[in-house]
Amino acid sequence: MIDLNDYSAKVLENNDAGEWTIPAKGMYPHQWLWDSCFTAMGLRHVNPQRAALELLSLLRGQWQNGMIPHMIFSRRKIGFNDETIWDSRSIDSAPRDVGTSGITQPALIAQATQLVAEKLPTDERQQFLAQMVPAIIRHHAWLYTERDVSGDALVMLLHPWETGLDNSPSWTVNIKDAHTPHWVRAFDLLRMDRIINYFRRDLHHTDASQRMKTLDLLRLYHAQQDLRRHGYDTAKVMQNPHRHFTIESLGFNSILIRNNEILRELADEANIKIEPWLLDKFKQAIAGLTKLCNPDTGICYHRNFDKHMIEETPTITVLFPLYAGVMSKRQNATLVGLLTNTDLYWPDYPVPSVPLDSKFFNEKRYWQGPTWLNTNWLIIDGLKRAGYQKEADVIKQKSIELVARQGAHEYFSPITGQGYGANNFSWTAAVTLDLLNS
Ligand code: GLC
């Protein structure tokens, strides 16, 4: 039998694009922000210098305003041209020598940096932190200046792609409300989605039943074009919030809160100052998160900024406050109760992206049911810190078993363990390496 460490390292090697790693051949030919963070966490066990490079290469894409974008495009022209669609070079703040997207993705880069730094010899570690830490501070500062629109220190997201969970149930509903122009309606009526399917890069690699529905995808592209028309400028977008996707996401803010704390530790170590106003935001963000919680049940959800309404649609992000690490013991216990409920988040292969009892649950479709290893990693990390080692170990063992049985798929059925989506997927391999070696 082939060794899982060797296999996982090989997947990453095959997806290596030089200084960064593509998520998967064919389907994902560029660099993505949180993918590279997970990749670096795994790679550090194999080659810490290459892992450091993975994160440093994300800084190529950083905008002058501080934003680290969610995608940096490969220079090779690949089919349908993503770089042209985003047209970042038309924006003053964007880098000149690489094309990027105009939005961001979950801010895990502080934690990835910390984990990689631990594996570097002292002098290299200091040099690495001296490069990474100021850039990450600028990114967090951008999030809290540009995106804290409500003033509650809750970062607001403008596109489902920013959440990392593209077609999570609430996002598909919200995007439908804000972004169903006449032409998308016409496509729907005439069933033209079947023609578009032919051009979709992902459908050349996987079955349509495992991917996002074409009409949902068209709405995402329409929302992206809309942001581009506004120069990816939050203030301009917010002149008409009801026409846009404006979500204060529980998942994103939970991840950010944990990474604020890690960033403080890194800045201390590297002797770099974080401005007092930003440190204040880090504190306020913890109080901000509680505004998303139902005081009776202790369960938190996202807030729809425009409607100023908490939308209680359960998805895996309900469990992310465990990772944030700032909840009371009682709230953690409530979340672990949900997690280990076999009717919700605890089937044979936890943790499903949508609970089993949800009307949206579909074991195959992207973020609408399957188990993903990156979200498992976040939950394992949170469980361990909250003192739930036993539950963390079960998820760890099951995650490793999925990859050992099926290979490094993008996602898996939480019920049967069947692998779906892209195969030889980088973050699945990287998380496996990290689980096996930490
Ligand atoms: C999909 C995922 C997103 C990921 C990207 C590249 O868009 O939803 O989270 O970053 O693929 O793997």
Boltz pocket constraint, residues with backbone or C-beta under 6 A from the ligand:
constraints:
  - pocket:
      binder: B
      contacts: [[A, 23], [A, 28], [A, 32], [A, 34], [A, 35], [A, 161], [A, 164], [A, 165], [A, 166]]
      max_distance: 6.0
